[in-house]
Amino acid sequence: MQEAWHALIRGDRHGPLAAAARLGLRLVSWPYGLGAWARNRAFDRGWKTIHRAAVPVVSVGNLTLGGTGKTPCVEYVAGFYRSLGVQVAVLSRGYGSEAGRNDEAMVLEENLPDVPHLQDPDRVAAAGRAVEELESELLVLDDGFQHRRLHRDLDLVLIDATRPPPCDYLFPRGTLREGAGSLRRAGAVVLTRCDQVLAGEVDALRGWLDRRFPGKPVAATEHRPVELIGGDGPEPVAAVSGRTVAGFCGIGNPAAFRRTLEQLGAAVVDFRAFPDHHPYTRADVDDLTRWAVALPPGALVLTTQKDWVKLRVPDLGGRPLRAVRVGLAFRDGQDGFDAALRRVAPV
C-alpha cells in the first residue's frame, strides 16, 4: 500500500485515473496544511505551552515523512558531544518499537554504547527523567522538528537531496509534514544523500535555500558506507565490489539503499522493500529464506544495520547475510555545523 502511494505521488503511475487520484490528494492536502499551520501558529503565539528542559536540547528532524537518514546524523551529533565530555541522552518517540526499543535505538546502542536512548511519546517527561535519573547534560531529540512541546536550543533539519522540498507537496499529495516555510525555525540545514544526485541538483537546492532563507547555515553530506557487519567480524565495504548480491530493507527510502549497493560496485540481482520500521516476524524470515535459496550461486544478501539489529542471523537459506553500516560524511559545511553544535554545549 505504501509503495503504491509513493508510486502515485512520484508520478510513476500514468493515465486519467492516476491524474484524478493525485488531484484528489492535492485537495485533501489543503486542510492538512491548514491544520499544520494552525498548530505551529498556536505554539508561536504561546497558545500552546512549550516546556523548557533543565539542560540544552538539540533536535534532529526533517520536513518529510519517511527517511532522510536521521540516524547517522543523530549518531554524529551525540558522538560530537561525547567527544567534548558531555553526558548525552537521546530522546525519541519510539515509533515502530517492540519490547521498548525500536530499530534506531538498537543501532545507536550498537554504535554508541555509552549514550542512553529513552523512548517515550511524552518526550517532555522523558527529558525530565534523563536529567534527574541519568544526570544528562544535553539531550538530542530524534525526529523532533514537529515536536514543538519541548523547547530546543538548536533545530537541525535534514533535507534528502533526492527528494527536495521544491519538488514535493504536502501530505497526502506528497511527503511534506508541513510547509517549507517552517524551515525558518531551523538553526542549520543538512542536505543528505548528496552523492545520489547530480552536482547541479545540489547547487539548485542550495540556491533555493539561499533565496528563501538567507544566512541559514547549510551543510552537504552523504551517507558513506563504513563497513560490513554480521559475520565473524567487520569487513571492508570493498568486499562487495563485483559480487552478485541481493538486498532488502525496511527503511523510509529503500531506493537510496539500493543505490548505495550499486555505488559499491555490487551486481544487484534482486531487491525487496518492506515498510519503514518493519517488525520482522518468523514468517518474514521464512519467506526471506525461501527468497535467498532461489538466488544465483554465490550470491551475498545485504541489508541495512537498522534491519540487521532486528534479525541478527548469520545467513538466509545458506547465503551469508551482512549489513552495511553507514556514517555521516560531510562534503562541505562541517566547520559551520560543528560551530553551531558547540554554541549550545553546556559550559
Buried (B, 14 or more C-beta within 10 A) or exposed (E): EEEEEBEBBBEEBEEEEBEEBBEEBBEBBEEBBEEBBEBBEEBEEEEEEEEEBEBBBBBBBBBBBBBBBBBBBBBBBBBBBBEEEBBBBBBBBBBBBEEEBBBBBBBBBBBBEEBBBBBBEEBBBBBBBBBEEBEBBBBBBBBBBBBBBBBBBBBBBBBBBBBBBEEBBBBBBBBBBBBBEBBEBBBBBBBBBBBBBEEEBBEBBBEBBEEBBEEBBBBBBBBBBBBBBBBEEEBEBEBBEEBBBBBBBBBBBBBBBBBBBBEBEBBBEBBBBBBBBBBBEEEBEEBBBEBBEEBEEEBBBBBBBBBBBBBEEEBBBEBBBBBBBBBBBBBBBBEEBBEBBEEBBEE
